Amino acid sequence: MRFDALIFDIDGTLWDACEAVRKSWRLSLRRRYGCFGSPDLAQVRSIMGLGPDEIAQKLFGRFGARAREVFDALAEDECAYLAAHGAALYPGVAEGLRELSRTRRLFLVSNCQKGYAEAFLAACGFEGLFEARLCAGDTGLDKSGNLKKLLRGYAPERAVFIGDTALDERAAREAGLPFIHAAYGFGAAERPDAAVSSFAELPAALAMLEKEDASCPKP
């Protein structure tokens, strides 16, 4: 059966925002707190896909009880920075999404903060490509919870989740979805249904899974 709905993670799947986030945090820490010790690029990469409490404690624990407050302030500034300056789309994403949107429903599901998905869409000019976006900062749900919410609310006939980490893979399994690993992103996967080393390989991976499904005997 053909996939009528493609659900995408954002960071590590559609773009690499690490350098832009690093710059944004550096500026915000100086402006808001007079702090010149900001996370480096490797540290920013290490938290992509994590929830806000984890990020706050991992990178801003030196602020003690104010760690989450500091992170929330930086996250708000970050959205404005990304909307204005953008980040590095992976090769083939812009043209690939536009082509896929002609025949399939596209969705976003992310652990990002409120406003991040909107910043991504605005920076890339993708506002009309995605039917809906569900993010932890808006719903208060983790990734698997948002996947389940999307399936209930938008009722696709057959959906697949595309992401780059083991956390994405686990969320897909918990939601009962097949998983395609964006192996060019930030993380590894254990047993994805398919893997792509570039975004351009995604249509072929979809076709392969659809063909395998069609060849399976039906009960």
Beta strands, then each sheet from edge to edge (+ up, - down):
strand 1: 5-8
strand 2: 15-16
strand 3: 88-89
strand 4: 105-110
strand 5: 132-135
strand 6: 159-163
strand 7: 179-182
strand 8: 194-196
sheet 1: 5+ 4+ 1+ 6+ 7+ 8+
sheet 2: 2+ 3-
end
